[in-house]
């Protein structure tokens, strides 16, 4: 039998490769894992303890909050916010930055979506927590904009926890992508997906086609070229769209695929949040051999204008991401959209 490796052991072993490391980032990642265990237990019991359904409130995005949204938010605040390793939390659910009391203040900023895909909670569809970690850069104890509004290239770690048929913790610290499955009988994450690499072939297309009437012309051009790959000889591409970003991303990461949520007439600046969704997933996909763009620029190089900056997102296999970029340029008269260009 192969030797089992827990998340804590894996993080510790990675730390040993950097003798100068303080161990704080490793401990912070472990605490995020603890928060994920608590959220997972509540997700699995939601129907029995009556914590499904709307909470009767909306978040900063104007979206309906569910009871589990609020529970996940509070869990992360309690566990991660009091871990002693963070100076500020930035949540998709909150308008203001959450500064940590001095007694618990550390050197990191964590941006997170506490429960991505929460509109699917009541239907047993996979949902998840997405997180991004930055190191504080301003001197002293004060938290400034320089610490908060950062390009994705400055992330020191990112990951997600997906709550589905099993609970899986996936993370990167810039040295590959690794996945751990929670064993509920012992309460430990066990290494199940070591050094994840995006398959070279793009097999899956993830997009909400019902937004088609609102799309720009480049999206139709892009999808037309992808669908043209299916011919009399073989169907090379299939459509899979769950409606939970973290679930769509996780499947595509393992199978090879492209996810897109482009700008449209209703959301001309895009729909997804840069800090809480696009940046962490872009860090992961690049570490796994893929790419992410807003159609023109690399996601990780976009400077956020504020905490809830929105962006279009095309993420997955690099060849398909580059094709999307060429379609955008062609539509604007700056290039060719031909796949062989």
C-alpha positions in Angstrom: 0.0 0.0 0.0 1.3 3.4 -0.9 2.2 5.7 2.0 -0.6 8.2 2.8 0.3 11.9 2.9 -1.9 14.4 4.7 -2.4 18.0 3.8 -0.5 19.1 6.9 2.5 16.8 6.0 2.5 18.0 2.4 2.6 21.7 3.4 5.3 21.0 6.0 7.5 19.1 3.5 7.1 22.0 1.0 8.2 24.3 3.7 11.3 22.3 4.4 12.5 23.1 0.9 12.7 26.7 2.0 14.8 26.9 5.1 14.2 30.6 5.6 10.4 30.2 5.7 8.7 31.2 8.9 6.0 28.6 8.6 3.3 31.1 8.9 2.0 30.6 5.4 1.9 26.8 5.9 0.0 27.3 9.1 -2.5 29.7 7.4 -3.2 27.1 4.7 -3.8 24.5 7.3 -6.3 26.8 9.1 -8.1 27.4 5.8 -8.4 23.6 5.5 -9.9 23.5 9.0 -12.5 26.1 8.0 -13.3 23.9 4.9 -13.9 20.9 7.1 -16.4 22.8 9.2 -18.2 24.2 6.1 -18.2 20.8 4.5 -20.0 19.3 7.6 -22.6 22.0 7.5 -23.1 21.6 3.7 -23.6 17.8 4.2 -26.2 18.4 7.0 -28.0 21.4 5.4 -31.2 19.6 4.7 -31.4 17.9 8.1 -30.7 20.9 10.3 -32.8 23.3 8.1 -30.0 25.7 7.0 -31.0 25.6 3.3 -32.8 28.4 1.6 -32.6 32.2 1.4 -31.4 34.2 4.4 -33.7 37.1 3.3 -30.7 39.4 2.7 -28.5 40.4 -0.3 -24.7 40.8 -0.5 -22.7 43.7 -1.9 -23.2 42.3 -5.4 -27.0 42.5 -5.0 -27.3 38.7 -5.0 -29.6 36.8 -2.7 -27.7 35.4 0.3 -28.4 31.9 1.5 -28.1 30.7 5.1 -25.1 28.6 4.2 -23.5 31.7 2.6 -23.7 33.4 6.0 -22.5 30.3 7.9 -19.5 29.9 5.6 -18.6 33.6 5.9 -18.8 33.5 9.7 -16.8 30.2 9.8 -13.9 31.7 7.8 -13.9 34.8 10.0 -13.8 32.8 13.1 -11.1 30.3 12.0 -8.9 32.2 9.6 -9.5 35.7 11.0 -8.5 34.5 14.5 -5.6 32.3 13.3 -3.0 34.9 14.1 -1.7 34.9 10.5 -3.8 37.5 8.7 -4.1 41.3 9.0 -7.2 41.6 6.8 -9.9 39.6 5.1 -11.6 40.5 1.9 -14.9 38.7 1.2 -17.0 38.6 -1.8 -20.0 38.9 0.5 -18.9 42.1 2.3 -18.6 45.6 1.0 -15.8 46.7 3.4 -12.5 45.1 4.1 -12.4 43.2 7.4 -9.4 44.4 9.4 -8.3 42.0 12.1 -7.9 43.0 15.7 -4.4 43.7 16.8 -4.4 40.7 19.2 -4.8 38.4 16.2 -3.0 40.3 13.5 -0.5 38.6 11.2 1.3 39.3 7.9 -1.1 38.0 5.3 -4.2 39.2 3.5 -6.8 36.6 2.4 -9.4 37.3 -0.3 -12.1 34.7 -0.6 -15.5 33.7 -1.9 -16.9 31.8 1.1 -19.4 29.7 -0.9 -19.2 29.9 -4.7 -22.2 28.6 -6.5 -24.5 29.1 -3.5 -27.6 29.4 -5.8 -27.2 25.7 -6.3 -27.2 24.8 -2.5 -30.8 23.6 -2.4 -30.3 21.2 -5.3 -27.3 19.2 -4.1 -25.0 20.6 -6.8 -21.3 20.9 -6.0 -20.3 24.2 -4.5 -17.0 25.5 -3.0 -14.8 28.0 -1.2 -12.2 29.9 -3.3 -9.3 31.7 -1.6 -6.3 33.9 -2.5 -3.4 34.9 -0.2 -1.1 37.9 -0.4 1.7 38.9 1.9 1.4 42.3 3.5 3.8 44.8 1.9 3.3 48.1 3.7 5.4 48.8 6.8 4.0 48.8 10.3 0.7 47.5 11.5 -1.6 49.7 9.4 -3.4 48.0 6.5 -3.3 50.1 3.4 -4.5 49.9 -0.2 -1.1 48.7 -1.2 -1.8 45.6 0.9 -5.2 45.0 -0.6 -5.6 45.9 -4.2 -3.0 43.7 -5.8 -2.3 42.1 -9.2 -2.7 38.3 -9.2 1.1 37.9 -9.9 1.6 38.9 -6.3 -0.3 36.0 -4.8 1.8 33.7 -2.6 -0.9 31.0 -2.5 -4.3 30.2 -3.9 -6.8 27.4 -3.8 -10.3 26.1 -3.5 -12.3 23.6 -1.5 -15.0 21.8 -3.4 -18.0 20.3 -1.6 -19.4 17.5 -3.8 -19.6 13.7 -3.7 -16.4 14.2 -1.7 -14.7 17.3 -0.2 -11.4 18.2 -2.1 -8.9 20.8 -1.1 -6.7 22.0 -4.1 -3.9 24.5 -3.6 -0.8 26.0 -5.1 2.1 28.1 -3.6 3.7 28.5 -7.1 5.2 25.0 -7.1 2.6 23.0 -8.9 -1.0 22.2 -8.0 -2.0 19.5 -5.5 -5.3 18.1 -4.4 -6.4 16.4 -1.2 -9.6 14.5 -0.5 -11.1 14.7 3.0 -11.5 11.4 4.7 -14.5 12.1 7.0 -13.9 9.1 9.2 -10.6 10.6 10.5 -11.1 14.3 9.6 -8.0 14.5 7.5 -7.3 15.7 3.9 -5.3 12.9 2.2 -3.2 13.5 -1.0 -5.2 12.2 -3.9 -4.1 14.4 -6.9 -0.4 15.0 -6.8 1.1 17.6 -9.2 -2.0 18.1 -11.3 -1.3 18.9 -14.9 -4.0 20.1 -17.3 -4.5 17.5 -20.1 -3.2 18.7 -23.4 -6.5 18.1 -25.3 -9.4 20.5 -24.6 -12.4 18.1 -24.2 -15.0 20.2 -22.4 -16.7 23.5 -23.1 -18.3 25.2 -20.1 -20.5 28.2 -21.0 -24.0 29.3 -20.3 -25.3 29.3 -23.9 -28.6 31.0 -22.8 -26.6 34.2 -22.6 -26.0 34.0 -26.3 -28.4 36.8 -27.3 -26.4 39.3 -25.2 -22.9 38.2 -26.3 -20.5 40.2 -28.5 -19.7 38.9 -32.0 -16.4 37.5 -31.0 -18.0 34.9 -28.6 -20.1 33.4 -31.4 -17.0 33.3 -33.7 -15.0 31.6 -30.9 -17.6 29.0 -30.2 -18.2 28.4 -33.9 -14.5 27.5 -34.3 -14.6 25.1 -31.3 -17.8 23.4 -32.4 -16.4 22.9 -35.9 -13.9 20.4 -34.4 -16.8 17.9 -34.1 -17.2 16.2 -37.5 -18.3 13.0 -39.0 -15.2 11.3 -37.7 -15.5 12.1 -34.1 -17.0 14.3 -31.4 -13.9 16.0 -29.9 -15.7 18.5 -27.7 -18.6 18.1 -25.3 -20.6 20.7 -23.4 -20.7 20.6 -19.6 -21.9 23.6 -17.6 -22.7 23.1 -13.9 -23.3 26.8 -13.0 -20.9 26.7 -10.0 -17.6 28.2 -11.2 -15.5 26.1 -8.8 -17.2 22.9 -9.9 -16.9 23.7 -13.6 -13.2 24.7 -13.1 -12.4 21.6 -11.1 -13.8 19.2 -13.7 -12.0 21.1 -16.5 -8.7 21.1 -14.6 -8.8 17.3 -14.4 -10.3 16.6 -17.8 -9.0 19.4 -20.0 -11.4 22.1 -21.0 -12.3 25.7 -21.4 -14.6 27.8 -19.2 -15.8 31.2 -20.3 -18.0 33.9 -18.8 -17.5 36.7 -21.3 -18.8 40.3 -21.1 -22.2 40.9 -22.6 -24.8 43.6 -23.1 -26.0 43.2 -19.5 -22.6 43.0 -17.9 -20.3 45.0 -20.2 -17.4 44.9 -17.7 -17.8 41.2 -17.0 -19.6 39.3 -14.2 -17.0 37.5 -12.2 -14.9 39.0 -9.4 -11.2 39.5 -10.0 -10.0 39.2 -6.4 -12.2 36.4 -5.3 -12.6 34.1 -8.3 -10.5 35.0 -11.4 -7.2 35.7 -9.7 -6.9 32.5 -7.6 -8.2 30.2 -10.3 -5.8 31.9 -12.9 -2.9 31.2 -10.5 -3.9 27.6 -10.3 -4.5 27.1 -14.0 -1.1 28.6 -14.9 0.6 26.4 -12.4 -1.1 23.4 -14.1 -0.1 24.4 -17.6 -3.1 26.5 -18.7 -3.9 30.1 -19.2 -6.5 32.7 -18.2 -7.5 36.0 -19.9 -10.2 38.6 -19.9 -10.1 38.4 -23.7 -7.2 40.9 -24.1 -5.0 40.7 -21.0 -3.6 38.0 -18.8 -5.8 37.8 -15.7 -2.9 37.8 -13.3 -1.6 41.2 -14.6 -4.9 43.1 -14.2 -4.7 45.8 -11.5 -7.9 45.8 -9.4 -9.7 49.2 -9.2 -11.5 48.2 -6.0 -12.3 45.2 -3.9 -15.2 44.0 -6.1 -13.6 44.6 -9.5 -15.4 42.5 -12.1 -13.8 40.9 -15.2 -14.8 38.7 -18.2 -13.1 35.3 -17.8 -11.8 32.7 -20.3 -9.8 30.0 -18.5 -8.4 26.6 -19.4 -6.2 25.1 -22.0 -3.7 27.6 -23.4 -4.4 27.0 -27.1 -8.1 27.7 -26.6 -7.5 30.8 -24.4 -5.2 32.1 -27.1 -7.9 31.4 -29.8 -10.4 33.4 -27.7 -7.9 36.3 -27.5 -7.4 36.3 -31.3 -11.2 36.3 -31.8 -11.5 39.4 -29.6 -8.7 41.1 -31.5 -10.3 40.2 -34.8 -13.7 41.6 -33.8 -12.0 44.8 -32.8 -10.2 44.9 -36.2 -6.7 44.2 -34.7 -6.0 40.7 -35.8 -7.1 37.4 -37.3 -9.4 34.9 -35.6 -8.3 32.0 -37.8 -7.3 29.1 -35.6 -4.1 28.6 -37.6 -3.1 32.2 -37.4 
